[in-house]
């Protein structure tokens, strides 16, 4: 088993369940590849561990195929001869016969795949829990799913399991520091810039990070993973939408492609896709949000501190953003294995800047700590867009924090190899000049950078904080 990095809070919560003298039901949601089953595997150390997983829901898979796969796993766990069953209650009964009072973790991984083809699966699962599994006080039953909408509708918000869930976890990607630790635990030795280059593509997704080969340069890793026909991240995009969304995968792809061009309101996405004005788009957007690919960001009034009427949707997944910007346009060459030189990618450094910006937004606790802001003092924080109105010009701020002391922290993200010059001061002054601020508000400009900053920037004493994000790596 590979070394386990991070997830301290989640592990502590799961391990604390041992103190309870009754059977426990745990539900874990999270993006595909984020490490849900690996977390449970770690939590199950020194316990009996029984894990079962469903078959990916391709069109030809039937409910009986899922039951046969489940039966095969039961036989493997308990050393039984091959068998089959046609009713989920019979399958569950096979497991019950082999349970004892020893500490046990029973995992149903990708439960939505296991049970989505049979409408009787959830009711029979509920009966199994109520009549049998609850008789084992040292048992932890865990449901995991990458299709978070299914588990929301059928387990969390279902009357079948109302009041029965002991712990619910939403697993997010690893932090910047944990991602660096995972890479280094795998033997990867790289500069801070190269680590951020990796993270700009993979985000903090453990499964992607584990595929970085420590015997090769970072650029060679990126080429093999992203720009060769067999590359893991070349084929991952279609797998995500096929495995998670099935026949609806195409509309989800179109939404993602629309958001890859920038943040949009629901109305703007409707217009961009020429999509019928129905409730289905809201459902699709919520599915993408719950599944960990899209962030729903509120805008707010600086004066009244109230949320705006429309939310902005942002493509928050670094891999999907990179795929659409750089892998997809080069697919014809990649499929012919004729993509040779990464150095020919136009605007790669600018793209990396946008990707790192997104990475930082997914690690806001680091930003707040570096600036010196307590979460309880925040009124609102997000990327901020001011639309043009009356005599005011529009402006877009990478990240802005409003505190309850009427201060605005206006943050600029810069990621480049070339030295960051005094030009950044002029750019920030222009943004703040355009920003419509309520009377009496203070403004504190903040520069967060990867790369060298000219002495003139420091000498200007313009910025409230100049923060080197290399420190976020925790080296």
Secondary structure, 3 states (H helix, E strand, C coil): CCCCCCCHHHHHHHHHHHHCCCCEEEEEEECCCCCHHHHHHHHCCCCEEEEEECCCCCCCCCHHHHHHHHHHHHHHHHCCCCCCCCCHHHHHHHHHCCCCCCCEEEEEECHHHHHCCCCCHHHHHHHHHHHCHHHCCCEEEEEEECCHHHHHHHHHCCHHHCCCCCEEEEECCCCHHHHHHHHHHCCCCCCHHHHHHHHHHHCCCHHHHCCCCCCCCHHHHHHHHHCCCCCHHHHHHHHHHHHHHHHHHHHHHHHHHHHCCCCECHHHHHHHHCCCCCCHHHHHHHHHHHCCCEEEEEEECCCCCCEEEEEEEEECCHHHHHHHHHHHHHHHHHHCCCCCCHHHCCCHHHHHHHHHHHHHHCCHHHHHHHHCCCHHHEEEEEEEEECCECCECCEEEEEEEEECCCEEEEEEEEECCCCECCHHHHHHHHHHHHCCCCCCCEEEEEEEEECCECHHHHHHCCCCEEEEHHHHHCC
